[in-house]
Amino acid sequence: MGYDINCLSGDSEVLLEFGRRRPIRELWRDFEEQRAVVAADEDARSRIRLFTEEGDKTVYEVRTNAGDEIEATADHPFSTPEGMRTLDSLEVGETVRTRPFVGLPDEDPPEFVVLDEDDFAGEDPQLVRGLKDRGLLPLKSTDDAFNRLLKLVGFHTGDGSFSGNQSWFYGSPEDLESIRADIEAVGYTASRIYERDREHEIDGNRFERTEYSTRGSAKGFKQLLVRLGAPDGRKTESAFTVPDYLDRLADWQKALYFSAFFGAEMSAPAAMAAKNLYCPSVSHNRVADLEEHGEAFVRGLMRHLNELGVRTNALEEVERTETTAGETVRFRFGVQNDSENLVRFFSRIGYRYNRQKAKRAALATAYLRRKERVIEERARIAEEARALADGGVAPKEIKARFDVNERFVERSLYGGREGRPRPPADFPDYEAFCSQRTVRDDLTVEAEIETIREKGRKTVYDIGVTHDAHNFVANGFVVSNCGVRMMKTNLTYAELEGKEEELVDSLFANVPSGLGGGGIVQGDVDAVEGVLDRGVDWALEHGHAVEDDLAHCEDEGRRPDADSDAVSQKAKDRGKNQLGSLGSGNHFLEVQRVTDVFREDVAGEFGLEEDQIVVLIHCGSRGLGHQVCSDYLRKIEKEHGDLLESLPDKELAAAPAGSRLAEEYYGAMCAAINFAWVNRQLIMHRTRRVFERVFGRDWEAMEMDLLYDVAHNIAKKEVHDVGGEERELYVHRKGATRAFPAGRPELPSAYRDVGQPVIIPGSMGAGSYVLRGGERSLEQTFGSTAHGAGRTMSRTQAKQEYWGETVRDELRDQQKIYVKAQSGATVAEEAPGVYKDVDEVVRVSDELGIGDKVARTFPVCNIKG
């Protein structure tokens, strides 16, 4: 099995932005056109940055107890409560996360002009000019902005108002944030979220509640909503109906309008009886003089729902009441509440701009689908029981064959009940089901795997996307030791300018980062043990490296003292899905340009020159290395507690050199170093592929060669001069890096005569340095220098001092540095101001002669976990 080919069968339907779904094999166009997909959440829009097709791969069908089905290769990752896990690590009965909302089939909408300049005749020319400047005139049915406006108009019709030229929207704070994002995406500014307490009276009962709102203040925005169908003035006294243009749209576009309106106006899923749900309903009021318009609006809603495959109940006139505006008529209709119909509504249309209703809809869908599967199975058993009885099998033997109670078999045989069977008595009630399950903010729920079956060999596909964990939704399933290395290129900064955003997005999409799993290689324990024992040799054998990579890596990428048997099973399990991932914290991948060369002769030997593009990768052995450390710290504390008491710092821990435990720990640590080297090698290999796509050239043609890879924060056995005598020592470089001068036999042959390349990362706003091992490093620091700028502020304090989005925007706007991270908090934690001055750190190293300045680099693109 190829370790980096984790794919889905071609029929797997991927959920796209705006609630569309399309088979993954047809997403080539989306890759070419960089259309968005949804990463398990309507608000989380992710760009397709990678599309792969692989022929003749073994696939397995996964089926859950809620009826979700998908075909995938054994190494495809699935979201579980424990994080992303590959299919071959999952078993029947285990839990995966699924997204009950599947949307509607994707189809290209017919292109027509929805609004043009004539629709704004008589308006201020400046208003019209503002619409043109935002690309909103002419407004076409195929425009991205139009899709967002459909949602905004639908919601505003339900729970919005106009006040002068201001367009107000009301909802919960989290839903208003989604509305604000869409307002700004169409080119207008949305206000902050306002909060006020309001008194209400219903049937003589007075109560107070907090109301939240946001507004768009632009006159052009209001006029756009009005002309798209949002009622101007009091809704009960307006003559609006369902917009005519909806009849010309694709089904998924119609659903945008209706789902947003239902998010504002339709009731949420609720239990009618223990195991049955009410029909979600909509009420609508109009003054009697506009009764026909009110009825036409409601009938329009019903007609479109039926056309989308959702049956409705008959229209009701609920009541007529006297108000200050005169006689008011109240209409109501509901969605028919048979399970199949409700599932169609909740999973294809549902509620937008209302997260709480959407969460209830996700639970209702999961419950109803599970209930229907149980009923279908009982119907099958009843039919089979009757067939057996007709064939002469005795009732007692029939009862013994099925895992159901005897009374059910008796009713099936003797006709005590006609029609579809009920779920069994022990099937949970709806409210009990909901109380036992949590819907995550990405609207996923948990389901148990019912079967995993091999389905033969097929052509399979996969996509790489940006956004959190690099996940996407297919068929309802959610499926995505420290050191530093520098890679050279022959690209110049001028060749990269203009491609920064494309490059940072593509790197972020294709190089996994953040906490948890999701590595480039999702292997099994055998693969992990191969990595632990053999280091980059393993990567070479599996096509992730070339010979030259080994020749430019510390120890040629392999610690011979590594012992995979000394690494715990828990550590291996943590590592098997993290190979080829950055992790979090201060780990990063940074595209840089060489801005200064201080020693041209040494820079020439290293292959560096001014204005050159290089790539710096800083990460380690991920959860595996952390687990190795934790495992052995506990062992050391248990076996050598007396020694720890005598150490000068309580933070220190050690096992006596030569002891069994020390040798085991050293073997495990060397294995973790091998893992870290392979981790960085895989990231470098993937980076080469990204550059190939962005720049349209083979990586060999761009001379994307490894300059050097050196491990940080490790202990190594080395021979050093101590008092005129050569001795073998454990040299532990914590917060330091090796900096051997010319002549040391451990250096690669390419650098033996010039000295070891030393890479000193700075902050993402200050740049980094390449040094070479200084002539005085052996006598002063056992061949070491600093391994980075070092922090001056804790992560907690950094998040209090800095706002991630502000840091990101300032870096882009003021320094042309493009940063992409899993969260704003990560950017805040790594803000340039939390690090020491790297120039000063390097100056000290250079003047002491332990690390000589060779070149300085400056960030262009940076991705972080």
N, C-alpha and C positions, 0 to 999 in steps of 0.2 A: 504494500500500500504506500503511495506517495505521501509523505508526511505533510506537505503543504497544499494538498489538493482536497479541500473540504467543500463539497458542493451539493446541490439539490437537483432533483430531476427537473426536466424542462417544463413540466406542467405546473410546478409549484408557483402559486400566484403571490406576487409581491405587492404589498400595500404601498401605493404611491401617494404623493401629496394630494390634498383635496379629496381624500376618500375614494381614490380610484384603485383598481387592482388589475394586474396584468401578469401573464406567465413570464417567469424569469428568462426563458429563452428568447423572449421578444424585447428584452431590455437593452439590446445593443444600441438602438436609437437613443435611448435615455442616456447611455454612456457617452455617445458621440455628442449629443446636444446638452449634456450636463443638466438634465432635468432632475428634479428632486424626488427622493423617496422618503417615506416616513420611518424613522427609527423607533418603532413601537409607541409613538405618541404623535397625535395630530399636530401639536405645536413644535415638535422636534424635527425640523426639516433637514435632510441630509443629502449631500450631492453624491452621485455615483462617480467614483474615481477609478474604478477597476471593473472590468468585465472579463470573465474567463469562461471558456468552453473546453471540456475534456471528454474525449470519447472512450467508450467501453470501460466504465467503472462500475464496480459492484455497489448496488444501492439497497437500502433497507427501508421497509415501510414502518413508520411509527404511528400508532393509533392510541388516542387517549380515551378515558371513560366518558368524555364529553363529545366524542365523535370526531375530534380533530385528526386529520391524516396528513402525512407528508412522507416523501421519499427522499433520502439523503444518504451520502456516503458515511462510512463508519466514523470518520474523523471530523464530521461536521459538528460545530458547537451549538448547543441549545442552552437557553437561559433556564436556570434552576434556582431554588432558594439558596444554594451554596455557590452561586456564580455560574459562569459559562462552563459547561461540561460537554465533552465530545460524546457522540452517540454511543461509541463502543464502551464508554464508561458507565452508561445508564442501563438499568434493568427494569423489567416489568414490575410495576408497583411503585416505582420512584416518581417523583414529582417534577414536572416542567412548568414553565410559565407560558401561557397562551394569551393572545389578544382576541377576545370575542368579536370585536368590530372588524369586519372584513371589507366593507365598502362595496362599491358597485363596479362592474366591468368598465375598464378604460375604453373610451372611444374618442376619436377626434371630433370636437364640436364643429358644426357647420360655421364657416366664417361669415360674419355679417357685421355691419356697423350698428352698434346699439345706440350710441349717441354721437352726434356730430355738432358742428358749430351752429347749425340752424336750430338745434334744440335749445340754444341759449340766446336766441335772438332777443334783443332788448336789454340784455344784461350788460353790466359794466364791462367795457373792453378789457380792462385790467384783469377781471375775473376769468374771462375767456383765455387771455394770454397765460394766466397762471395754470389753467388746466392743460393748455398745450405744452407749457414748459415741463410739466410733470408727466407728459406722455399719455394724458387721459382724454385728449381730443385729437382725432376721433377715437372713441372707445369701442374696441372690437370684442366680439364674443370669444376670441382666442387669446386675449390679453391676460397675463397673470394678474394684473390689477383688477380686472373685471371679476375674476373668481373670488378675490378677497372682498370686493364690494358686494357681491351676492350675499355673502355671510353677514356683512355689516348692515345691509338693507333689511335682510330677514330678521335679524335680532332687533334692530331699531324699530321695525314695525310692531314687534311684540313688546319690547321693554325699553323704548327710547322716547325722547321728546326733543322738540326744538324750542329754543328761547332766543328770539332775535335771530342772529346768524350762528348761534352756538348749537351744536349737535350733541345732545347728552345721551349717555348709555348708563344703565343701572344694572348692577349685579354684584357678585362676590368679588373681593379683591383679586383672587387668582384668575377669575374669568375676565375681569376687566383688564388684566395685564395682557391677555391674549388679544382682546379687542384693541388695546393701545398698540400692540405690535402690528396688527393689520392696518390700522389707521396710518401708522408711520411707514408701512411698507408701500402704501399707495401714494406717499409723498407729502403727507400732512403731519402736523405736530399734534400729539395728544397730550392733554393736561396730565398732571399727577392725579392720583386717585383721591377723591374727596370723601370725607366721612362726616355724617351728621345724624343725630337722633331725631326721629320723627314719631309723632303720635298718630295712631290710627283708630278707627272705630268700625267694628263689624257687628251687626245685629245688636247694637247697644253696648257691646263690650269694648272698652277702651284699652289700648296697649301701646307700648313704645318699642320701636326696633331701630337698629342702626342701619342707615342706608349708605351704600357706597356708590360712587359714580365717577365717570371720567367724561371729558368732552373734547370735541374738536372745535376750534374757534373760527376756522376759516369759512368765509362766506361761500367760497367755491366748493368746499367739501359738503356743506349743507345742500347747495343747489344740485350737486351731483347725486346725493341720496334721494332728494325729492324727485328728480327726473327718472330715477331708477325705481320709483314706486313707494318710497317711504312717505307715510301720510304727514302732511304739514298741518299743524293745529291739533285740536283735540280729536283723538282717534274716533270716538263715538259720534262725532259730528262731521266726519270726513267721508268723502265718496270714493275712497280707494277700493280697489279689488286686487286680485293677484296679478302681478305684472304680465302683460301680454307676451313679452319677449321670452318668457320661460318656455313657451310651447316650442320654441325653435332651438332649444339648448340640448346638449347631451344630458343623459339621465343623471350622471354624477354632478353636473352643474346645478340641475334642479334641486338635488339633495342638499347642496350647500345652502341655498335659500331656506328650504323648509326645515332642515335640521337646526339652523340658527333660530328660526322663529319658534320651533318646538322647544329649544333650549330656554327660551324666554317664557313661553306660554303653555306648553303641554305639561300635564301632571307626570310625576316620576313613577317608575314601577313600584307597585305596592301589592301586598297580599290581600286578596278578596276572601279566600278561605285558606285552610292550612297549606294546601299544595297547589292552589290556583291563584292567578294574578288578576287584578282589575284590568280593564282595558284603559290604557293611557288616553286621556281626553283633553280636548281644547274647548274653552268657552270664549265667546266673542260677543261684544255688546255694540249696538248701534242705536241711534235715535230712530224713532218710528218713521220719520220722514225719509230716512236713508236705509230703511229696512231691506229694500231690494239689493242695495250695494253690499250690505252686510251679509245677506244670504249668498250673494254671488261670490264674495270673498271666501266664505267657509266652504261652499261647494267647489270652488276652485282648489282649495287645499285637499279636499277629499278626492277630487278627480285625479289630481297629480299623484297622490299617494297610491291610488289604484293602478295608475299607469306604471308606477315604480314597483308594482307587485305586492303592495300592502293593502289588504281589504279593510274597509271601514264600516262602522255601524251606520244606521240611518241618521240623517240630520234631525235634531230635535230643536223645537222652540221651547226653551226651558221656562221662561217667565217674561212678563212685561211689568216694568216698574216705573214709577214716577220719580224723576230726578229734576234737578234745577234746569237741566237742558230740555226737559219735556219727557214724554213717554220713551222708554228705552226697551229694546227687545234683546233678549239674550239667547244666542244660538249655542248648540253644543254637538260635538260628534266625538266618537272614540275609535281607536284601533281595535278591530275584532280580537278577542282575547284567547283564541285557540293558540296552542303553543307554537305551531309552525309559523303562523302569521306574526306573532309577537317576535319571534326570533328573527324573521326577515326584517321587521321594522328596526329592532334594536341593533342588529349587526350590520345593516346596510345603510340606514339613514341616521337614526338615533338623535342625540342631542349635541349641539355644538355651543361653545361659549357657556357651558354649564357643566363643570367638572363633577359636581355631586350627582346630578342626574345621569351623566355618562357612566359614573362608577356603578350606580344602581342598575343601569342597563347592562353593564358587563356582567354583574352578578346574576341578573335575571336571565340573560342569555345562557350563561354556564349552567344555571339551575334547570332551565327548561330543556336544554339539549340533553342534559344528563337524565332528566326524568323521561324524556321521549325514548332514549336508548333503553332504559329499563322497561318501559311499556312495550316497546317493540320486541324485546327479548321474551317478555311474558306472553305476548301474542304468538310468538313463534313456538314457545313451549306448549301453549294451549292447542295450537293447530297440530303439532306433532303428537300430543297426547291423544287427540281425537283420532288421528290416523292410526296410531297403534291400537287403539280400542277397536276401530273398524277392522283391523287385521286380526283380531282375536286375542290380543295380549291382555292378560288379566289386570284389573285396576291396581291391585297391590304391586305388581311388577312395574307398572307405569309410574306409580308414585315413587318407587325406589330409584327410578332413573334420573329424576330431576331435582335440582337444588331449590325447591319451592315448598311451601307448606301443603299439606294434604288437602286442605279445604279448597285451595286454588285449583288443584288437579280435579277434584270432584266437581267444582263448578264448570270447569272446562269440558268434562266428560258428559255431564248430565244437563247442560244447558241452563244452569242456574243464573247465568248472566250473559246477555247479548252485547254485541259491539266490542269496542276496545277495552282491554282490561285496565284496571286502576294500578297505580304503583303500589308496591307492598306496604304494609303498615309500618315497617321499619325505615321506609324511605323518609329522609328528613323533610320537615316542613320548610317552606320558603324562608321564613324569618330565621329559623334555626340555622339553615344553610348559610345565610348571609352573615349571621353573627359569628360563624366559625371560620370565615374566610376574609382575607383582606384584599382589597383592590389597590394595587400600587398606583402611584401618580401617573405612570405610563399606561394605565388602564389594562394591565395584565392581571390575570387570576391564575391560580394554581390548578393543575389537572394531573391525574395519575396516568401513567403509561399503562395501557391495557395489553398491547401486543407490540412486539418488534419482530418483523419477519423479513428474511432475505427475499428480494424481488428480482434477482438476476442482474445483468450488466446493461447499462444504459449510458447515453451521452448525458453529462451533467454540467451544471452551470453554477457560477457564483459571481457575486458583485462585491466590490469594496466601497464602503460609504464613509462619509465624514460623520461626525457627531459622537455622543457619548457611547463608549464601548464598542463602537462601530457596528451596532446591531441594526437589523431590519426585521420586518414582519413578513413571513411567508406561510401561507395556509393557516394563519392564526398563530403559528409558533414564533417565538422570539429567538432568532438564530444568529453573534459575532464574536556575586560579590562585585563591588563597584570598580569602575575603571573608565578609561577614556581612550578613544581612538580617533585619528584624523585621517580623512581620505582626501586626496588631491584630485583636481580636475584640470583640464586645459582650457576651461571656460573663463572668460573675463567678465567683470562686473557689467560691462556694457551689454554683453550678450544676455545677461539675466534680467536686466532692467525691463520692467513691463510685464514680467512673468511671475513677480513675487507672490501675488495672491493665488494664482493658479498652483504654484509650486508648494506653498505652505498648506493649501487645502488638500492637495494630492498626497503630500507626505503625511499629514494628519490622518487622512483616510486609510492609508496603506501601512502605516507603522503603528501598531497597537500601543496604547499608553494608558496610564491610570492604574488604579487598584484592581486586584483580581486577575482573572485569566485573560484569554484572548490573544495568545501569542501567534506569531506567523506560522510556527510549527506547533501543531496540536498532536503530540505523539502519545505513545504508551510508555509504561515503565521501562521496557527494553530499550526504547529510544533514549530515554533519559539516562539510563545506565551507560549506553554507548557514548553519550555526550560527556558524562562525568569521568569516564575512564580515558577517553581518547581526545577530547577537546576538539580543536578545529579540524583535525584529521577526519572526524565524523562528518563535519559540514562539507569538507572536500568530497568525501565519498558520496554524499547525498546531493551533490550538485549545487551547494550553497556557497562555494568558495573556489578559488583557483590557487594553484601552487604559489604564485607570487604573494598571496595574502599571508600564507604561513611564514614566508621568508621575511616579512616585515612586521611580525608580531612578537612580542616578548615571549621567550622560550618556544618560539614557533607555534604558539597557541596550545601548548600541551604541557601540563605538569606531570612528569613521570611518577611522582610519589602519590598521585591520586589513587584513592581507594573507594570505589563506589559502595562496597559493602559496609563502609563506616558511616554512610549516609542513611539516615532513618527512612523507613517507608513513608512516614508522614511528610518528610522533606521532599522525597521524590514525587509524591502525589501533588504537592503544592507546585512543583516545578514543571510537571509534564504538560500543562496547558499554558505556560508562560514563556516558552522559548521564543525569542524574537519579539520582546516587548520592552518598552522603556520603563514602565513602572510609574511611580509618582514622586512627589517631593522635588528635589533639585535635579532630577535626571531629565535629560533633554536631548533633542537632535537639533543642531543648529547649522544652517548654511551661512558661511562667512566669506568675506573678501579680505585678501591680504592688503593691508593699508601701509605697512612700513616694513622694510627690511633693514636690519642693523648689521648683520654680518653676511655680505653677499657670497663669500666663499662657502660658508656653512649652508646658507639657504640654497645655494646651487646644488650642493650634495643632497639636500633634503628634497629638491625639486620644487622650491617655492620662489615666487617672484611677485612683485607688486601688482595689484589689481586682479590677482588670480582668485577664483572661487574654490573654496575648500569646504568640507563637511565635517563637523565635530559631533561625535556621539558619546554621551556620558550616561552610563547605566551599569548595572551589575548583575548579580545572580538572583535577583528578585526574591520571591518568597522562599525558594529553596535555601539560599544562603542565610536568610534570616532564621529559618528553622534549624539549620545546622548549628548556628551560633547558640540559639536557645537550648537545643538539646544538650550540647556539651557544657554550657554554663551550669545547667542543673546537675550534670554528672560531676563537674568539678566541685561545685558547692557541697555535694554529698560526700565525695571521696576525699577532698582536700580542704575541708573547712578550717583545720588548724593552720594551714599555710595562708589561707586568705586573711585570717585574723592578723597575721604578721606583716601583711603588705601595707605600704604607706598610704594608700588611697582605697577607700571602700569600693570605688568604682572598678578597681582592678580585679582580675581573676586570672589564675594560671594553674596549669598542672606542671609538676616538675619535669624538666627536660629528661628524656630517656625513659620516663614512666610509660606503662602501657597506655594510659589514658591520653598522654601527650601525643604519642605516636598515632593513635586512632584519630584524635582531633586534627592532627596535621594532615593525615590522609584524607579526611573528610573536607578539610578546608581547601586542599589542593584540587579535589574533585569539584568543589564549588567554583574555584577559579576557572577550571575548564568550562564549566557551565556558563560563567560570565563571558568568557571569550567567544563562545559559540553564540551567546545571546547577541553580543555586539556584531558578530560576523553576519548573522541573519538579518539584522537591521540594516547593515551596510549593503548586503546583497539586495534587499528590497528597495533601498534608496537608489541603487543603480537602476533598477527597473523603472522607478518613478521618473528619474532624470531622462531615461530613454523616451518615455512617452511625452514628457513636457517639451523636450528639446528635439525630438524626432531623429535621434542618432543612437547608435549602439554605444554602450558604456565604454567599450574598449576604444572607440573612436574619440570619446571625450577624456580618455586617459584617467578614468576614475580608479586610481590605484591607492592602495593603503600606504600612508606615510608611516604610521606606527600605532601600535596598541600596547598600552601599559596598564597594569593593574594597580588599584589604590587599596589602601586599608587592608593589607595582607601581611602575613609573616612568611619569610622565606629563609631557607638554609643557605648561607653565603659564607665565603671565606674572606676574612678581613685581617688586616695587620693590627694586632693589639700588643702594644709594648714591644715592637720589633719581632713579634712572633705571629705567624699566620695561624688563625684559628677558625674553625667552623662555628658559626653563630646563627641563632635565630634572630633575624632582623625584622622587627615588627614596625611597619610604616603605617601608623594611624594618623590620618590628616596629613599624610606625606606621600610622595611618589619617588620611585627610584630615579636617580640621575647619574648614571655611570659615565665617567669620562672615557675618552678614546683609549683603546688598548685592553679593555676588559673582555675576557673570552666569552662571556654570556651574551654579548651584543651580536645582533645580526651582522653578517659579513658586510652588508651595504653601509653600515655605520661604525664598524669597528675602528676605522682610522680617523673618524671625525668626532665621535661621541654620540651618546644616545639622544634621540629626540625626546624632549620633555614638553608635555602639553599642560598649560596652566589655564583652566577656564576661569573667566571672570563672570560678571553678571550679564544678563541678556541685554543690558543697555550700555555696557562699557567695553566689551570685547575680551579677547583672550590673547595668550602669548604662546609661541613656540620657542623653547630654549634648547640648549644642548647641555649634556652633563658637564659640569665644571671641573677643572683640574684639581680643585681643592675639596671636592665633595667627599672623596674617600677619607681624607684625614680629618675632616670636620664633622661630617654627618653620616658616616657609613654609606656614602653614595646616595644621598637623599636631598630633596628640596620640598617646598610646599606643593600641595596638589591642587590648590585653588585659592580663590580670594578669601574665602571664609566669611561667615555671617557675623554681623554686628547686632542683629535683632532677632528675637525668637519668632517663630511662625505665628504664634498667637498675637504678639504685638504687631507684627506686620499686617495682619488682617484688620487690626484696629486702626492702623495708621494709613493704609492704602485701600483703594477701591479698584478691584481687578480690571473692570472695563475701562476706567480712567487711565490706568497704567498702560493698558493695551493700546488705547487710542492715542495717547501721547507719544508712545514709541513709534507708532505708524506715522502720525502727522508731523512730528518734530524731527525724528531721526530716520525715517523710512525703514523701520524694523517691523516686520510682520510677525505677530505672535499668535499662536493658536494653542489653546489648552482645554483640558476637560472641564474646567470651571473657572469662574472669575476669582475664586478663593485661591486657586493655585497660582494665578498670575500675581495676586497680592502678596502671597507668601514669598515669591521669587522676585519681587520688585527690585530694580537696581539699587534703591536706597538702603536695602537691608544687608548689602555686602560691603566688605572692605574695599579699599581702593586697590584694584589689581595692579595698577602701575607702580604703586609703592611696594607691594608684595614682591613684584618682579625686580624692582630696583635693588632691594635688599639682597635678593638671591644673586643677582648679577655682580654686585659689589663685593659680596662675600666669596665669589668664585665657585659657588656650588651649583649654579645653573646660569649659563650665559645667554643673554638675549639674542635671538636670531631673527624673529619676525613677530609682528603684531597683526591680529585679525580683528574684524568688526562684524557684528551680526547683520544678516540680511533677512533671514527667516528663522523662526524658532518654534518648535513644537514641544509641549510639556504634557505630563500626565496630571 
